[in-house]
């Protein structure tokens, strides 16, 4: 009888101990199954499930790991090398590449053409009387000096040019320096070729009537050819 009572007490104690162990270790296992906090560099928003947090990729980490693409910039027109003829020793023997002869009424057109020729991508040196003639100098003397100090002579022939005695004087100075040469470049604007001065009709001309930008390019090429032939 006593033995039975001892066995009964032992079984009850054993059941209590087993129940305590199940409750104790079962609670710890359930805690370990809870959603772990996101370890990304940026704070994840609350309410994300364990599955979504495990497959999500933080934008900061992905952007830092992705390689940066290197795009080489295209060289601009000013970065292109100038024609070799502009680096010749003979070119530096004279101060100007082009002497621009024009009427005062056509100053805007002359300055526009000179700006194109003098652009860094073209690199020419132009003489404009209103810009480059020194103050106080004798006009005729400075003009003759500029003509002799230029490789080529550009005559901007317009109706104003034809009627101007001063332009006629400059034209004859140019013709006396280089008759029948490629150094004289007549550029015709706002007039037909048939109205050119008789002295210029035996020369090839650049037509600026229809497309001035294209005509400017032809003038530039004519200057390079002129310097290349000298």
C-alpha positions as CSV (number, residue, x, y, z in Angstrom):
1,X,0.0,0.0,0.0
2,X,2.8,2.4,0.9
3,X,4.6,1.4,-2.2
4,X,1.6,2.2,-4.4
5,X,1.3,5.6,-2.8
6,X,5.0,6.4,-3.4
7,X,4.6,5.4,-7.1
8,X,1.6,7.6,-7.4
9,X,3.4,10.6,-5.9
10,X,6.4,10.0,-8.1
11,X,4.3,9.9,-11.3
12,X,2.6,13.1,-10.4
13,X,5.9,14.9,-9.7
14,X,7.2,13.5,-13.0
15,X,4.2,14.8,-14.9
16,X,4.6,18.3,-13.3
17,X,8.3,18.4,-14.2
18,X,7.6,17.4,-17.8
19,X,4.8,20.0,-18.1
20,X,7.1,22.7,-16.8
21,X,9.8,21.7,-19.3
22,X,7.4,21.7,-22.2
23,X,6.1,25.2,-21.3
24,X,9.6,26.6,-20.7
25,X,11.3,25.4,-23.9
26,X,8.3,25.5,-26.1
27,X,8.0,29.3,-25.4
28,X,11.7,29.9,-26.3
29,X,11.2,28.1,-29.6
30,X,8.2,30.1,-30.5
31,X,10.1,33.3,-29.7
32,X,12.9,32.3,-32.1
33,X,10.4,31.8,-34.9
34,X,9.3,35.5,-34.8
35,X,10.2,37.9,-37.7
36,X,13.7,39.1,-37.3
37,X,14.3,42.9,-37.9
38,X,15.7,44.0,-41.3
39,X,19.4,44.5,-41.2
40,X,19.5,46.7,-44.3
41,X,21.3,50.1,-44.1
42,X,17.9,51.8,-44.4
43,X,15.1,51.2,-41.9
44,X,12.4,48.9,-43.3
45,X,8.8,49.9,-42.8
46,X,6.7,48.1,-40.2
47,X,4.3,45.4,-41.2
48,X,6.6,43.6,-43.8
49,X,6.4,39.9,-43.5
50,X,9.4,37.7,-43.0
51,X,9.3,36.5,-46.7
52,X,9.2,39.9,-48.2
53,X,12.0,41.3,-46.0
54,X,14.2,38.4,-46.9
55,X,14.0,39.0,-50.7
56,X,13.9,42.8,-50.6
57,X,17.1,44.7,-51.7
58,X,17.9,48.1,-50.3
59,X,18.3,50.7,-52.9
60,X,21.4,52.1,-51.2
61,X,23.3,48.8,-51.3
62,X,22.3,48.0,-54.9
63,X,23.3,51.4,-56.1
64,X,26.7,51.3,-54.4
65,X,27.5,47.8,-55.7
66,X,26.5,48.5,-59.3
67,X,29.4,49.6,-61.5
68,X,29.4,53.1,-62.8
69,X,29.3,53.4,-66.5
70,X,32.0,55.7,-68.0
71,X,30.8,57.8,-71.0
72,X,33.6,59.5,-72.9
73,X,32.6,63.0,-74.0
74,X,32.8,63.7,-77.7
75,X,35.4,66.4,-78.6
76,X,33.9,69.7,-79.5
77,X,34.7,71.6,-82.6
78,X,37.2,73.8,-80.8
79,X,39.2,70.7,-79.7
80,X,39.8,69.6,-83.3
81,X,43.4,70.3,-84.5
82,X,43.8,73.1,-87.0
83,X,45.0,72.5,-90.5
84,X,48.7,71.9,-90.7
85,X,49.1,74.9,-93.1
86,X,48.2,77.2,-90.2
87,X,51.3,76.0,-88.3
88,X,53.8,76.7,-91.1
89,X,56.7,79.0,-90.6
90,X,55.8,81.0,-93.7
91,X,52.4,81.9,-92.3
92,X,53.9,83.6,-89.3
93,X,56.0,85.8,-91.6
94,X,52.9,88.0,-92.1
95,X,50.6,89.4,-89.5
96,X,47.2,88.6,-91.1
97,X,45.8,85.8,-93.1
98,X,43.0,87.8,-94.6
99,X,42.6,91.5,-95.4
100,X,38.8,92.2,-95.5
101,X,37.9,95.1,-97.9
102,X,34.3,96.3,-97.6
103,X,32.1,99.4,-97.6
104,X,31.1,101.0,-94.3
105,X,27.5,100.2,-94.8
106,X,28.4,96.5,-94.9
107,X,30.3,96.5,-91.6
108,X,27.9,94.1,-89.9
109,X,28.4,91.5,-92.7
110,X,32.1,92.0,-92.7
111,X,32.3,91.5,-88.9
112,X,30.1,88.4,-89.1
113,X,32.4,86.9,-91.7
114,X,35.5,87.8,-89.8
115,X,34.1,86.2,-86.6
116,X,33.5,83.0,-88.5
117,X,37.0,82.9,-89.9
118,X,38.6,83.9,-86.5
119,X,36.6,81.3,-84.5
120,X,38.9,78.9,-82.5
121,X,37.9,76.0,-84.7
122,X,39.1,77.9,-87.8
123,X,42.0,80.0,-86.3
124,X,42.5,82.7,-89.0
125,X,43.7,86.3,-88.4
126,X,41.6,88.9,-90.1
127,X,42.2,92.6,-90.8
128,X,39.2,94.9,-90.4
129,X,40.0,98.6,-91.0
130,X,37.5,99.9,-88.3
131,X,38.9,97.5,-85.8
132,X,42.6,97.1,-86.5
133,X,43.7,100.5,-87.9
134,X,45.5,102.4,-85.1
135,X,44.0,105.7,-84.0
136,X,45.9,108.7,-85.5
137,X,47.5,106.7,-88.3
138,X,47.3,107.9,-91.9
139,X,44.5,105.9,-93.5
140,X,46.2,105.3,-96.8
141,X,49.5,104.4,-95.2
142,X,47.9,102.0,-92.8
143,X,45.8,100.5,-95.6
144,X,48.9,99.8,-97.8
145,X,50.7,98.3,-94.8
146,X,47.8,96.0,-94.0
147,X,47.5,94.9,-97.6
148,X,51.2,94.0,-97.7
149,X,51.1,92.3,-94.3
150,X,48.2,89.9,-95.4
151,X,48.4,86.6,-97.2
152,X,45.0,86.9,-98.9
153,X,42.6,89.7,-99.7
154,X,38.9,89.3,-99.4
155,X,36.8,91.8,-101.4
156,X,33.2,91.9,-100.0
157,X,31.5,93.1,-103.2
158,X,28.1,94.6,-102.7
159,X,26.1,97.4,-104.4
160,X,27.7,99.7,-101.8
161,X,31.2,98.5,-102.6
162,X,30.7,99.2,-106.4
163,X,29.6,102.8,-105.8
164,X,32.4,103.5,-103.2
165,X,35.5,105.3,-104.5
166,X,37.4,104.3,-101.4
167,X,36.6,100.6,-101.9
168,X,37.7,101.0,-105.6
169,X,41.0,102.4,-104.3
170,X,41.5,99.4,-102.0
171,X,40.6,97.0,-104.8
172,X,43.3,98.5,-107.1
173,X,45.8,98.3,-104.3
174,X,45.1,94.6,-103.9
175,X,45.2,94.0,-107.6
176,X,48.6,95.7,-107.9
177,X,50.0,93.5,-105.1
178,X,48.9,90.2,-106.6
179,X,47.4,90.3,-110.1
180,X,46.3,87.0,-111.6
181,X,46.9,85.2,-108.3
182,X,44.9,83.1,-106.0
183,X,45.4,85.6,-103.2
184,X,42.3,87.7,-104.2
185,X,38.9,86.3,-103.1
186,X,35.9,88.2,-104.3
187,X,32.7,87.4,-102.3
188,X,29.5,88.7,-103.9
189,X,26.5,89.7,-101.9
190,X,23.1,91.2,-103.0
191,X,24.1,91.6,-106.7
192,X,24.5,89.4,-109.8
193,X,27.9,88.5,-111.2
194,X,27.2,90.6,-114.3
195,X,27.4,93.8,-112.2
196,X,30.9,93.0,-110.8
197,X,33.6,95.5,-111.5
198,X,35.4,94.7,-114.8
199,X,38.6,94.1,-113.0
200,X,37.1,91.2,-111.0
201,X,35.2,89.4,-113.7
202,X,38.2,87.2,-114.7
203,X,38.3,85.8,-111.1
204,X,36.3,83.0,-109.6
205,X,33.9,84.4,-106.9
206,X,32.2,83.1,-103.8
207,X,28.4,83.6,-103.9
208,X,27.0,84.7,-100.6
209,X,23.6,85.5,-102.0
210,X,21.8,82.2,-101.3
211,X,23.6,80.5,-98.3
212,X,25.9,82.7,-96.3
213,X,27.1,80.0,-94.0
214,X,28.1,77.8,-96.9
215,X,29.7,80.8,-98.5
216,X,31.7,81.5,-95.3
217,X,33.0,77.9,-95.5
218,X,34.1,78.4,-99.1
219,X,35.9,81.6,-98.2
220,X,37.7,79.7,-95.4
221,X,38.8,76.9,-97.7
222,X,39.9,79.4,-100.3
223,X,42.2,81.1,-97.7
224,X,43.7,77.7,-96.7
225,X,44.3,76.9,-100.4
226,X,45.9,80.3,-100.9
227,X,48.3,79.8,-98.0
228,X,49.1,76.3,-99.0
229,X,50.1,77.4,-102.5
230,X,52.4,80.3,-101.4
